[in-house]
Amino acid sequence: MDTQFLLSLIVGISVGGVAGFLGSLMLGRRMALVAGPLGHLTLPGIALALMYPFVILGIVLIWLFEMRTKLPMEALTALVFASGVAIAFLLLPIKQAEAALVGDITKVSFIEAAVSVILILLLFSVVKKIYSKIVLINISEELAKSEKIGIRKYNLIYLGSIAIIVALGVKMVGGLLTAALVAIPASSSRNLSRNLAQYAFGAMIIGIISSSMGILLYKITGFPAGPLIILANASIFLISLILRR
């Protein structure tokens, strides 16, 4: 097994697993599709070699707008996303467009892999710690306030976690397919799980399996890994519909 393929597999498993885990929170809050617009928001960041700052800036703007306006988060995301894509169309060279849109995890360097894995481990520990609090906020903000949970603080941490997984996911599947990376594993797990713990960790396992399958299929077929990962996810979802109880 060559080193490049092994690095791709490690990063794919790490990002795919935590994307599924975080997606189980996003699906419950009807925010799974928010990852798509945020993925598009990385395009101007790619054009300016500032991908992470652009995504984080977008998340902070959405958070601030939500506090100021009380508009639905998906509406605010659409506003920020449209502005980001407009900037990207002005700045992104055509030669960079394909990698930006469909990703290219097969060319990840050792440094990129190491940074990605460290970020993913930190992200997983943060999301696991806030998971129950975000679930409670999703159910009832009034109930969360009665439990003395800082809603604004935890929403910001939650949105920041989404920003990081989106930025990492863009390298894996591109800006067009990021939403599927979080939404499909969580949807498949919901079909199969009987409680919250099964749902959360099932989504993570499905994310790991589908990412591994997509990268292995790339090795066999030579087709781009990003679309293959999403197709593997979609196949697992169809199987979950058959097995659904």
Secondary structure, 3 states (H helix, E strand, C coil): CCHHHHHHHHHHHHHHHHHHHHHHHHHHCCCHHHHHHHHHHHHHHHHCCCHHHHHHHHHHHHHHHHHHHCCCHHHHHHHHHHHHHHHHHHHCCHHHHHHHHHCCHHHCCHHHHHHHHHHHHHHHHHHHHHHHHHHHHHHCHHHHHHCCCCHHHHHHHHHHHHHHHHHHHHHHHCCCCHHHHHHHHHHHHHHHCCCHHHHHHHHHHHHHHHHHHHHHHHHHHCCCHHHHHHHHHHHHHHHHHHHCC
